[in-house]
Amino acid sequence: MTIMDRQQRRARPAILPAPVLGAFRVIRSFVRRIASFGIHGYPPDIQRRLKIVNVFSSLVVATTFIYAMQLWASGNKEMMPVVYINLALAFIVSLVPFMHRINELAGGLLLVFAEFVALIGFTSYFGRLGGAPLQYVVAAAAPFVIFEARRFWLVITIVVAALILHLIAWFQFPMEAAQLQADEKIISSLYVQGAVTTFGLIAACVYYAFNLFERAKAETEAVLRNVLPDSVVERLKASPGETIADGFSEASVLFADITGFVSMARGLGPEKTVALLNKLVSAFDELAERHGVEKIKTIGDAYMVASGVPIARQDHAHALAAMALDLVAVVQEVSAAENVPLNVRVGMASGPMMAGIIGKNKFSYDVWGDPVNLASRLEQSSVPGRIAICPSCCAALRDAFSIEPRGLIEIKGVGPQESWFLLGRKDRDVSPSSAASTRA
């Protein structure tokens, strides 16, 4: 960002005035403190649920207390029993966060009990058209949020209890049996208030449930996409029970092993070793993404990547060769920056191979075939800072890349095998790997 850009950014007017933003931050901080009260020590998933209980309880306390003060300020003595019921409800519900210290259910149960009893009290004074019986309908959704669906029988018990209390309130308290004979205007306003509260709470509960579902789905999918290729994830989503196994007539695979890492790790200690390895692997992952190739796995300080799987591509060897050159350069850059003696051996092979998902619990996407074994052997027989390639790779790359003959080498399990070193692109200067090979 240039200096002019920064000045223009500073000159932009704020969307909201500073006092409003300040008040918003104070309110948000206050709500977070209330939400977090009494939940420490619980696992994260339980804490999220208890935060909802705390916020819901706080809203009940605030609204009932304000309503009680309004009735008290009206000076109508006939309303005083309703004032007392609201104050009692506000006090009891304010204890909900403290109940979390008993166990994770205590606060929610106290909230349900207080609400159920208070609604019967309100109905006895205003009659069934006062709107209070409507709020029992909230129990059809709220318990699933407060107690979670895994406590099925507790939730069903509360839902059935709410249904019974709703029916009792409706049939036992007709308008002529109400203790307070309020005029129609007041009754209508109370009904509207009860309806708005009921619909609002049900909508909030359903929104929260769907929000949790979508969040869990997104987190699961993010984990899957870090483990499996995107195209494979889409296939699993479309057909969850499908066996993922594909054959490819032509693809390329690469093995890279960081040399000197094990001996160096003995002197660094576990924390610095993991940090350095993470820096290297993260850089490799960025290269794989940039070149459009598929990371298969890491094994210690070894890195495996393939091109042309799970989606076939004509330039699989070219893409992986470009990745290999950049990989060698990155290791040398990290070595210089961290002042540690690191280098990397690379082996690359092309040919027909298979790919698919293996495992049940900790599953992974893997590739098999002769090129996989050959690339591994080429890496083991390679030289630090250099990229050994097979005859198929040589044939595919010789027009666009500089290649140095290596001669026959003995490959375990294969026998004598002709091999080459990949030096760099022909349309560029000598690559870092070539320079490294010269130093070697």
C-alpha positions as CSV (number, residue, x, y, z in Angstrom):
1,M,0.0,0.0,0.0
2,T,1.4,3.4,-1.0
3,I,1.5,6.5,1.2
4,M,-1.2,8.1,-0.9
5,D,-3.4,5.0,-0.4
6,R,-2.9,5.1,3.4
7,Q,-3.8,8.8,3.4
8,Q,-7.0,8.2,1.3
9,R,-7.9,5.4,3.6
10,R,-7.5,7.6,6.7
11,A,-9.6,10.3,5.0
12,R,-12.6,8.0,4.4
13,P,-15.4,8.9,6.8
14,A,-16.4,6.2,9.4
15,I,-19.7,4.4,8.7
16,L,-20.8,5.2,12.2
17,P,-19.9,8.1,14.5
18,A,-17.2,7.4,17.0
19,P,-19.5,7.7,20.1
20,V,-21.9,5.1,18.5
21,L,-19.0,2.7,17.7
22,G,-17.7,3.2,21.3
23,A,-21.0,2.4,22.8
24,F,-21.4,-0.6,20.5
25,R,-18.0,-2.0,21.7
26,V,-18.9,-1.5,25.3
27,I,-22.3,-3.3,24.9
28,R,-20.6,-6.2,22.9
29,S,-17.9,-6.5,25.7
30,F,-20.7,-6.6,28.3
31,V,-22.7,-9.2,26.5
32,R,-19.6,-11.4,26.1
33,R,-18.9,-11.2,29.8
34,I,-22.4,-12.2,30.6
35,A,-22.3,-15.0,28.1
36,S,-19.1,-16.4,29.6
37,F,-20.2,-16.2,33.2
38,G,-20.0,-19.6,35.0
39,I,-18.9,-21.6,32.0
40,H,-15.2,-22.0,32.6
41,G,-13.9,-25.5,33.0
42,Y,-16.4,-27.0,30.5
43,P,-15.4,-28.4,27.1
44,P,-15.8,-25.9,24.2
45,D,-19.0,-27.5,22.8
46,I,-20.7,-27.2,26.1
47,Q,-19.5,-23.7,26.6
48,R,-21.1,-22.6,23.4
49,R,-24.4,-24.0,24.5
50,L,-24.2,-22.4,28.0
51,K,-23.4,-19.1,26.4
52,I,-26.8,-19.3,24.6
53,V,-28.4,-20.1,27.9
54,N,-26.8,-17.1,29.6
55,V,-27.7,-14.7,26.9
56,F,-31.3,-16.0,26.8
57,S,-31.6,-15.7,30.6
58,S,-30.2,-12.2,30.5
59,L,-32.8,-11.1,28.0
60,V,-35.6,-12.7,30.2
61,V,-34.2,-10.8,33.3
62,A,-34.0,-7.5,31.5
63,T,-37.4,-7.6,29.8
64,T,-39.3,-8.9,32.9
65,F,-37.7,-6.3,35.1
66,I,-38.4,-3.4,32.7
67,Y,-42.0,-4.7,32.3
68,A,-42.4,-4.9,36.1
69,M,-41.1,-1.3,36.5
70,Q,-43.5,-0.1,33.9
71,L,-46.5,-1.7,35.7
72,W,-45.3,-0.3,39.0
73,A,-44.9,3.2,37.6
74,S,-48.5,3.1,36.2
75,G,-49.8,3.3,39.8
76,N,-52.5,0.6,39.2
77,K,-52.6,-1.3,42.4
78,E,-54.4,-4.2,40.7
79,M,-51.3,-4.8,38.7
80,M,-49.1,-5.3,41.7
81,P,-49.4,-9.1,41.8
82,V,-48.1,-9.1,38.2
83,V,-45.3,-6.8,39.2
84,Y,-44.3,-9.3,41.9
85,I,-44.4,-12.3,39.6
86,N,-42.2,-10.4,37.1
87,L,-39.7,-9.4,39.8
88,A,-39.6,-13.0,41.2
89,L,-39.1,-14.4,37.7
90,A,-36.3,-11.9,37.0
91,F,-34.5,-12.8,40.3
92,I,-34.8,-16.5,39.8
93,V,-33.6,-16.4,36.2
94,S,-30.7,-14.2,37.2
95,L,-29.4,-17.2,39.2
96,V,-29.1,-19.3,36.0
97,P,-25.4,-18.6,35.3
98,F,-24.5,-19.5,38.9
99,M,-26.3,-22.9,38.5
100,H,-23.7,-23.9,35.9
101,R,-21.3,-24.4,38.7
102,I,-23.5,-27.3,39.9
103,N,-23.6,-29.0,36.5
104,E,-24.2,-28.2,32.8
105,L,-28.0,-28.9,33.1
106,A,-28.8,-27.1,36.3
107,G,-29.1,-23.6,34.8
108,G,-31.2,-24.7,31.9
109,L,-33.6,-26.7,34.1
110,L,-34.0,-23.7,36.5
111,L,-34.8,-21.4,33.5
112,V,-37.4,-23.9,32.2
113,F,-39.0,-24.3,35.6
114,A,-39.2,-20.6,36.3
115,E,-40.7,-19.8,32.9
116,F,-43.3,-22.6,33.1
117,V,-44.5,-21.5,36.6
118,A,-44.5,-17.8,35.8
119,L,-46.6,-18.3,32.6
120,I,-49.3,-20.1,34.6
121,G,-49.2,-17.1,37.0
122,F,-49.6,-14.6,34.2
123,T,-52.4,-16.6,32.6
124,S,-54.3,-16.8,35.9
125,Y,-54.4,-13.0,36.1
126,F,-55.1,-12.0,32.5
127,G,-56.8,-15.2,31.2
128,R,-55.9,-17.3,28.2
129,L,-56.2,-14.4,25.7
130,G,-53.4,-12.5,27.5
131,G,-50.8,-14.2,25.3
132,A,-48.9,-16.1,28.1
133,P,-50.1,-19.6,27.0
134,L,-48.6,-19.0,23.5
135,Q,-45.1,-18.9,25.0
136,Y,-45.3,-22.5,26.0
137,V,-45.0,-23.2,22.3
138,V,-41.4,-22.0,22.5
139,A,-40.7,-25.3,24.3
140,A,-41.1,-27.1,21.0
141,A,-37.8,-25.7,19.9
142,A,-35.9,-24.1,22.8
143,P,-35.0,-27.4,24.7
144,F,-33.1,-28.7,21.7
145,V,-30.9,-25.6,21.9
146,I,-30.6,-25.5,25.7
147,F,-30.1,-29.2,26.3
148,E,-29.1,-30.5,22.9
149,A,-30.9,-33.2,20.9
150,R,-28.6,-36.0,22.3
151,R,-30.6,-35.7,25.6
152,F,-33.6,-36.9,23.7
153,W,-35.8,-38.0,26.6
154,L,-35.1,-34.9,28.7
155,V,-36.1,-32.7,25.7
156,I,-39.2,-34.7,25.0
157,T,-40.2,-34.6,28.6
158,I,-40.0,-30.8,28.6
159,V,-41.9,-30.5,25.3
160,V,-44.7,-32.8,26.6
161,A,-44.8,-30.8,29.9
162,A,-45.1,-27.5,28.0
163,L,-47.9,-29.0,25.8
164,I,-49.8,-30.1,28.9
165,L,-49.3,-26.7,30.7
166,H,-50.5,-24.9,27.5
167,L,-53.7,-26.9,27.4
168,I,-54.3,-26.4,31.1
169,A,-53.7,-22.7,30.8
170,W,-56.1,-22.5,27.8
171,F,-59.0,-24.6,29.3
172,Q,-58.7,-23.7,33.0
173,F,-58.3,-20.0,32.6
174,P,-61.0,-18.6,30.3
175,M,-61.4,-14.8,30.2
176,E,-64.3,-14.9,32.7
177,A,-62.1,-16.7,35.2
178,A,-59.2,-14.2,35.0
179,Q,-58.3,-12.6,38.4
180,L,-57.8,-9.3,36.7
181,Q,-60.5,-8.0,34.5
182,A,-58.5,-5.8,32.1
183,D,-60.1,-4.0,29.2
184,E,-59.9,-5.4,25.7
185,K,-57.2,-3.0,24.6
186,I,-54.8,-4.2,27.3
187,I,-55.6,-7.9,26.6
188,S,-54.9,-7.3,22.9
189,S,-51.6,-5.6,23.5
190,L,-50.6,-8.5,25.8
191,Y,-51.5,-11.0,23.2
192,V,-49.5,-9.2,20.6
193,Q,-46.5,-9.1,22.9
194,G,-46.8,-12.8,23.6
195,A,-47.1,-13.6,19.9
196,V,-44.1,-11.5,19.0
197,T,-42.0,-13.1,21.8
198,T,-43.1,-16.6,20.8
199,F,-42.4,-16.2,17.1
200,G,-39.1,-14.4,17.8
201,L,-37.8,-17.1,20.2
202,I,-38.8,-20.0,17.9
203,A,-37.1,-18.2,15.0
204,A,-34.0,-17.6,17.1
205,C,-33.8,-21.2,18.2
206,V,-34.3,-22.6,14.6
207,Y,-31.7,-20.1,13.3
208,Y,-29.2,-21.1,16.0
209,A,-29.7,-24.8,15.2
210,F,-29.3,-24.3,11.5
211,N,-26.3,-22.0,12.1
212,L,-24.6,-24.7,14.2
213,F,-25.4,-27.3,11.5
214,E,-23.9,-25.1,8.7
215,R,-20.9,-24.3,10.8
216,A,-20.2,-27.9,11.6
217,K,-20.7,-28.8,7.9
218,A,-18.3,-26.1,6.8
219,E,-15.7,-27.2,9.4
220,T,-16.0,-30.8,8.3
221,E,-15.7,-29.9,4.6
222,A,-12.7,-27.7,5.4
223,V,-11.0,-30.7,7.1
224,L,-11.9,-33.0,4.2
225,R,-10.5,-30.5,1.6
226,N,-7.3,-30.4,3.6
227,V,-7.0,-34.2,3.5
228,L,-8.5,-35.0,0.1
229,P,-8.5,-33.4,-3.4
230,D,-11.5,-31.1,-4.1
231,S,-12.9,-33.3,-6.9
232,V,-12.8,-36.3,-4.6
233,V,-14.6,-34.4,-1.8
234,E,-17.4,-33.5,-4.3
235,R,-17.7,-37.2,-5.3
236,L,-17.9,-38.3,-1.7
237,K,-20.6,-35.7,-1.1
238,A,-22.6,-36.8,-4.1
239,S,-22.2,-40.6,-3.3
240,P,-21.1,-41.0,0.3
241,G,-20.8,-44.8,0.0
242,E,-18.9,-44.8,-3.3
243,T,-15.5,-46.5,-3.5
244,I,-13.0,-43.9,-4.8
245,A,-10.5,-45.7,-7.1
246,D,-9.3,-44.5,-10.5
247,G,-6.7,-45.5,-13.1
248,F,-4.6,-43.0,-15.0
249,S,-2.8,-43.9,-18.2
250,E,-0.3,-41.1,-17.7
251,A,0.6,-39.1,-14.6
252,S,3.7,-38.0,-12.7
253,V,4.8,-38.5,-9.1
254,L,7.6,-36.8,-7.0
255,F,9.3,-37.7,-3.8
256,A,11.5,-35.2,-1.9
257,D,13.5,-35.8,1.2
258,I,15.2,-33.1,3.2
259,T,18.9,-34.1,3.7
260,G,20.7,-33.3,7.0
261,F,17.4,-32.8,8.8
262,V,17.7,-35.7,11.2
263,S,21.2,-34.9,12.5
264,M,20.3,-31.2,12.7
265,A,17.2,-31.9,14.6
266,R,19.2,-33.5,17.5
267,G,20.7,-30.1,18.3
268,L,17.6,-28.0,17.7
269,G,15.2,-29.6,20.1
270,P,11.6,-30.6,19.5
271,E,10.0,-27.2,19.4
272,K,12.4,-25.6,16.9
273,T,12.5,-28.8,14.8
274,V,8.8,-28.9,14.4
275,A,8.7,-25.1,13.7
276,L,11.3,-25.5,11.0
277,L,9.7,-28.6,9.4
278,N,6.3,-26.8,9.5
279,K,7.9,-23.8,7.7
280,L,9.3,-26.1,5.0
281,V,6.2,-28.2,4.5
282,S,3.9,-25.1,4.4
283,A,6.1,-23.6,1.7
284,F,5.9,-26.9,-0.2
285,D,2.1,-26.9,0.1
286,E,2.0,-23.3,-1.3
287,L,4.1,-24.5,-4.3
288,A,1.8,-27.5,-4.9
289,E,-1.2,-25.2,-4.9
290,R,0.5,-22.7,-7.2
291,H,1.5,-25.3,-9.8
292,G,-1.8,-27.1,-9.6
293,V,-0.4,-30.4,-8.4
294,E,-1.8,-32.7,-5.7
295,K,0.0,-33.2,-2.3
296,I,-0.3,-36.8,-1.4
297,K,1.3,-37.0,2.0
298,T,4.3,-36.2,4.2
299,I,6.3,-38.9,6.1
300,G,8.6,-37.2,8.6
301,D,10.8,-34.9,6.5
302,A,9.8,-36.6,3.2
303,Y,7.2,-35.1,0.9
304,M,5.2,-36.8,-1.8
305,V,3.2,-35.0,-4.6
306,A,1.6,-36.1,-7.8
307,S,0.4,-34.4,-11.0
308,G,-2.3,-35.6,-13.3
309,V,-4.4,-37.1,-10.5
310,P,-7.2,-37.0,-9.5
311,I,-7.9,-35.0,-12.6
312,A,-5.9,-36.0,-15.7
313,R,-3.9,-33.3,-17.5
314,Q,-1.6,-33.4,-20.5
315,D,1.1,-31.3,-19.0
316,H,1.4,-33.4,-15.8
317,A,5.2,-33.8,-16.1
318,H,5.8,-30.1,-16.9
319,A,3.8,-28.9,-13.9
320,L,5.6,-31.3,-11.6
321,A,9.0,-30.4,-13.0
322,A,8.3,-26.7,-12.4
323,M,7.2,-27.6,-8.8
324,A,10.4,-29.6,-8.3
325,L,12.7,-26.8,-9.3
326,D,10.9,-24.3,-7.0
327,L,11.0,-26.8,-4.2
328,V,14.8,-27.1,-4.4
329,A,15.1,-23.3,-4.4
330,V,12.8,-22.9,-1.4
331,V,14.8,-25.4,0.7
332,Q,18.0,-23.5,-0.1
333,E,16.3,-20.2,0.7
334,V,15.1,-21.5,4.1
335,S,18.6,-23.0,4.8
336,A,20.2,-19.6,4.2
337,A,17.5,-17.6,6.1
338,E,17.6,-19.9,9.2
339,N,21.4,-20.5,9.0
340,V,21.0,-24.3,9.1
341,P,22.6,-26.9,6.8
342,L,19.7,-28.2,4.7
343,N,19.2,-29.5,1.2
344,V,16.8,-31.8,-0.6
345,R,17.0,-34.9,-2.8
346,V,14.2,-35.2,-5.4
347,G,13.1,-38.1,-7.5
348,M,10.4,-37.9,-10.2
349,A,8.8,-40.5,-12.5
350,S,5.9,-40.7,-14.9
351,G,3.7,-43.5,-16.2
352,P,0.4,-45.3,-15.6
353,M,-0.8,-45.4,-12.0
354,M,-3.8,-45.8,-9.8
355,A,-5.2,-43.6,-7.1
356,G,-8.0,-43.8,-4.5
357,I,-9.0,-43.5,-0.9
358,I,-7.7,-46.0,1.6
359,G,-8.6,-46.5,5.3
360,K,-11.8,-46.1,7.3
361,N,-11.2,-43.8,10.2
362,K,-8.0,-41.8,9.3
363,F,-8.4,-42.3,5.6
364,S,-6.2,-40.8,3.0
365,Y,-5.9,-40.3,-0.8
366,D,-2.9,-42.3,-2.1
367,V,-1.4,-43.4,-5.5
368,W,0.1,-46.7,-6.5
369,G,2.0,-48.1,-9.5
370,D,5.5,-48.6,-10.9
371,P,6.2,-44.9,-11.3
372,V,5.6,-44.4,-7.6
373,N,8.2,-47.0,-6.7
374,L,10.6,-45.7,-9.3
375,A,10.3,-42.1,-8.1
376,S,11.0,-43.2,-4.5
377,R,14.1,-45.1,-5.6
378,L,15.3,-42.2,-7.7
379,E,15.0,-39.9,-4.7
380,Q,17.0,-42.3,-2.6
381,S,19.8,-42.5,-5.2
382,S,19.8,-38.8,-6.0
383,V,22.2,-36.1,-4.9
384,P,21.4,-33.3,-2.4
385,G,20.2,-30.3,-4.4
386,R,19.4,-32.2,-7.5
387,I,16.3,-33.7,-9.2
388,A,16.6,-37.2,-10.6
389,I,14.1,-38.2,-13.3
390,C,13.2,-41.3,-15.2
391,P,13.3,-42.0,-19.0
392,S,9.5,-41.2,-19.4
393,C,10.1,-37.8,-17.7
394,C,13.1,-37.1,-19.8
395,A,11.1,-37.8,-23.0
396,A,8.3,-35.5,-21.9
397,L,10.5,-32.6,-20.6
398,R,13.6,-32.5,-23.0
399,D,12.1,-29.8,-25.2
400,A,11.2,-27.3,-22.5
401,F,13.8,-28.1,-19.8
402,S,17.6,-28.5,-19.6
403,I,18.5,-32.1,-18.7
404,E,21.8,-33.6,-17.8
405,P,22.5,-37.3,-18.5
406,R,23.4,-39.3,-15.4
407,G,24.0,-42.7,-16.9
408,L,23.0,-46.1,-15.7
409,I,22.3,-46.5,-12.0
410,E,21.3,-49.5,-10.0
411,I,17.7,-49.2,-8.8
412,K,16.7,-51.6,-6.0
413,G,13.9,-53.8,-7.2
414,V,14.2,-52.6,-10.8
415,G,17.9,-53.2,-11.8
416,P,20.0,-50.9,-14.0
417,Q,18.0,-47.9,-14.9
418,E,19.0,-44.9,-17.1
419,S,18.5,-41.6,-15.3
420,W,18.9,-37.9,-15.8
421,F,19.2,-34.7,-13.7
422,L,16.6,-31.9,-14.2
423,L,18.5,-28.6,-14.3
424,G,16.0,-25.9,-15.2
425,R,13.8,-24.4,-17.9
426,K,15.4,-23.7,-21.3
427,D,13.8,-20.2,-21.5
428,R,15.4,-19.1,-18.2
429,D,18.8,-18.7,-16.7
430,V,20.5,-21.5,-14.9
431,S,18.2,-22.7,-12.1
432,P,19.2,-22.7,-8.4
433,S,19.3,-26.5,-8.6
434,S,21.9,-26.4,-11.3
435,A,23.9,-23.9,-9.4
436,A,23.7,-26.2,-6.3
437,S,24.8,-29.2,-8.4
438,T,27.9,-27.2,-9.6
439,R,28.8,-26.4,-6.0
440,A,28.3,-30.1,-5.0
